[in-house]
Amino acid sequence: MTSRTTLEPTGLLGTWSMDRTIDDRLGTEISSVDGTSELVLEDDGRVRWSERGTLHRGDLDIPVSRVLFVEHRAGGWWVTFDDGRDFHPWAPGDEVVHPCAADTYVGRIEAKDADRWTVRWDVMGPAKDYTMTTTLTRHAS
């Protein structure tokens, strides 16, 4: 399944295994993150998208986390940072662009099937050149 309906944020509620690979071409290293991602419907109608995991970089294991929100607006869903700033439109299958100071993030959300989806970011800037690919697999209930 790869339809937009499959990837409505409210259809993705629950806990997901998260596996992320970060291919840093400037640092010539590949790091990974393993953990969980959880999508929960908030009382205000937004979907809280929280991630917790461990970044494995060389000999280091570093705890990492972040919170995003996906909120419905006229014209569709938007992903925001936890402080309310816009990140990008929720547009599965379409390329989205997020300019961040001197850096540019080009991303895409894709469905593999009803229980697996990916988020890929290609990041370019004066001090950045990496691809970050996250695969989310639904936890068995």
N, C-alpha and C positions, 0 to 999 in steps of 0.2 A: 504494500500500500504506500502510495506517495502523494495522496491528495492533501489539500489544505485542511479538510475536515479532520483527517487523522491527526494533524499537528496543531489543532486549536489548543492553546495552552490549558484550557479547562479539561481537555481530553487527555492531558498528560499528568494529571494529579497523581501523586504517590511518590514512592522512593525508587530511585534509579541507581544502579552501579555506574560509577563514573571512571573512565579510563582516558587519560589525556596524554598526548605526546607533543612535546615542544621541540621542534627542529630549528635550532638557533644557528643560522648560517654565518653570522658574524663571530660568534663564540665557538663555532665549529663543534658543537656538542648537542646531544639529544638528551633531554630530560623527560621525566614522566611524572604524572600525578595519578594516584589511585585513591578512590574514596566513594562518597555518595553525593547524590544531588536529590533534593526533595522539592516538589512543587505542591504548594498548599494554597487552597482558596481562602483568602482573608475575608473578614466581615464586610470590608468596603468594596468587594468584588474584584480586587487585584489578586493576581497569583504571585505568591512569594516563592522565589526560585533561589534556594540556598544550596551552597556547595561546601563540603568539608572533605579534606583529604590530606595526603602527604605528598609533598614534592620530593622526588628523588633526583638529585643533581650531583653527579659524581659520587663521592663518599658521604654526602650530606642527605639527611632526611628531615624536611622542614614542614611543620604543620601549616596548612593554608586553608583559607575560607573566604567566601564572599557571599553577598546577598544582592540579588537583583529583583525587580518586580516587573510583571507583565500586566499592563492595564489596558482596558478597553476604552477607546476614544471614538469619536465620530470618524469613520473611515477605516477603522480597524484597531488592531492591538499594537502596543508599543512596549518595548523593553526599556526600563529606566534603571539607573543606579539606585542604591539604597537611599541616597540623599535627595532623590527626586529628579535629578538631571536626566535628560533624554540620552539614550544609548543608540537605539536603532529601531526601525519598525520590525514587528514580528511578521516576517514574510517568507515562510518556508518555501524552499525551492528557488527563491530569488536572491540575487546578490545584494547585500546591504553594505553601505560605506559609513564609517564613523571617523571623522577627522578628530584628532586629539593633539592639540598644539602642533608640533612639527611632524607628528606621526600620522599615518593613515592606516586604518584597520578596514580590511575588506573581508566580509564574512558571508557565510551561507549555512542555513539550517536545512538538513535533509532527512527524510524518513527512510529507514531501511525496511521496516515493517511496523506493525502496531506496537511492538515491544522493543524497538531499537531505533535510535535516531542519532544524528551527528551534528556537531557545530564545528565549523572550521573558520579560522581567522588567519589571513595572510597579513602580516604587519611589516610596514616599511617606514623608515625614518632615518634621520641622520645617525642615530646610534642603535637602530633596530632593523633586523631583517630575519624574521622567523615565521614559521607556520605552526599554529597550534590547532590540533585536531582532537576533539573530545567525542568519545563514543559513550552513549548512555543506553543502558540495557535495563529493562524493567525488572525489579525484584519480584521473585515468585511470591504469590500471596498465600 
